[in-house]
C-alpha cells in the first residue's frame, strides 16, 4: 500500500512537471477602439461647486472606487470626480444648477446598494472658473 501511494505521488509530480508551460508571461492582446471617448461639454458660465463626501462599503480601489468615480463623472454637469479608496472619500466638482447632493447620492447608490454616502456639510466650497 505504501509503494502504491509513493507511485501515485511520483506520477502526479511527473504529470504536473510535464504539463507546465515554459512561458514567463501571459499572452497579451491589444484591442483598438474605433470611436474616441466623447468629450464633455460644460457651461463656462456655470457656478461650479466642489463637494466632498464619504462613501462607505468600498472593498477595492479598482472595482469599487473607480466605478463610482466613472459613474459620477458621467453625470451631466459634473466637471471632475475623484474617489479615494484609502480615505473612503469622494470629491466632485459640479454645476450647482444641474447637480445636487441628492443626485450625487443617487448615482453612488445606483452603482451598488452596498455603498452608503455620508455628507459633511462643512466640506462644500465654491470654485470660481475664470
C-alpha positions in Angstrom: 0.0 0.0 0.0 2.9 2.3 0.8 4.5 1.6 -2.5 1.2 2.4 -4.3 1.0 5.8 -2.6 4.6 6.6 -3.4 4.0 5.7 -7.1 0.9 7.9 -7.3 2.8 10.8 -5.8 5.7 10.4 -8.2 3.3 10.1 -11.2 1.5 13.2 -10.1 4.7 15.2 -9.8 5.8 14.0 -13.2 2.5 14.8 -14.8 2.5 18.3 -13.2 6.1 18.9 -14.3 5.5 17.7 -17.9 2.3 19.8 -18.3 3.8 23.1 -17.2 4.4 25.6 -19.9 7.7 27.3 -20.2 6.1 30.8 -20.7 7.0 33.5 -18.2 4.2 36.0 -19.1 0.7 35.5 -20.3 -0.3 36.3 -23.8 -1.5 39.9 -24.2 -3.8 41.2 -26.9 -4.3 44.8 -28.0 -7.7 45.9 -29.0 -8.1 49.2 -30.8 -11.3 51.2 -30.5 -12.7 52.9 -33.5 -14.6 55.6 -31.6 -12.9 58.1 -29.4 -14.4 58.8 -26.0 -16.9 61.7 -26.2 -15.8 65.0 -24.8 -17.9 66.6 -22.1 -19.5 69.9 -22.9 -19.5 72.1 -19.9 -21.1 75.5 -19.4 -18.2 78.0 -19.0 -20.6 80.5 -17.3 -21.8 78.0 -14.7 -21.2 78.3 -11.0 -19.1 75.2 -10.1 -19.1 73.9 -6.6 -16.8 71.3 -5.1 -18.3 68.9 -2.5 -16.7 66.1 -0.6 -18.5 63.1 1.0 -17.5 59.8 2.4 -18.5 56.5 0.7 -18.7 53.5 3.0 -18.8 49.9 1.7 -16.0 50.1 -0.8 -13.9 46.9 -0.8 -11.3 47.6 -3.5 -9.8 50.5 -5.4 -10.4 49.3 -9.0 -13.7 47.5 -8.7 -15.4 50.0 -6.3 -13.7 53.4 -6.2 -13.0 53.6 -10.0 -16.6 52.5 -10.9 -18.1 55.1 -8.6 -15.8 57.7 -9.9 -16.7 56.9 -13.5 -20.4 57.0 -12.8 -20.2 60.3 -11.0 -18.1 61.8 -13.9 -20.7 60.6 -16.4 -23.4 62.8 -14.9 -24.4 65.9 -16.8 -22.9 69.0 -15.1 -20.1 67.1 -13.4 -16.7 68.7 -14.3 -14.5 66.5 -12.2 -14.9 63.4 -9.9 -12.3 61.7 -7.8 -12.8 58.8 -5.4 -10.0 57.9 -3.0 -10.3 54.4 -1.8 -7.8 54.8 1.1 -9.7 57.7 2.7 -13.1 56.4 1.6 -13.8 60.0 0.3 -15.2 61.3 -3.0 -14.7 64.8 -4.2 -16.9 66.1 -7.1 -16.8 69.5 -8.9 -20.2 70.2 -10.5 -22.6 72.8 -11.8 -24.9 73.5 -8.9 -27.9 74.2 -11.3 -27.7 70.7 -12.8 -26.4 68.6 -9.9 -27.1 68.5 -6.2 -26.3 66.3 -3.3 -29.4 64.1 -3.8 -28.3 63.3 -7.5 -24.8 62.5 -6.4 -26.1 60.2 -3.7 -28.4 58.5 -6.2 -25.6 58.0 -8.6 -23.5 56.2 -5.9 -26.5 54.2 -4.8 -27.2 53.2 -8.4 -23.7 51.8 -8.7 -24.4 49.3 -5.9 -26.7 49.1 -2.9 -23.7 48.2 -0.6 -22.3 51.8 -0.8 -23.5 54.4 1.7 -22.9 58.1 1.2 -22.3 60.3 4.3 -22.3 64.1 3.7 -20.3 66.5 5.7 -21.8 70.0 5.1 -18.5 71.7 6.2 -16.6 70.3 3.1 -18.5 72.3 0.4 -16.8 75.2 -1.2 -17.4 77.4 -4.2 -15.0 77.2 -7.1 -14.6 80.3 -9.3 -13.9 79.5 -13.0 -12.2 82.3 -14.9 
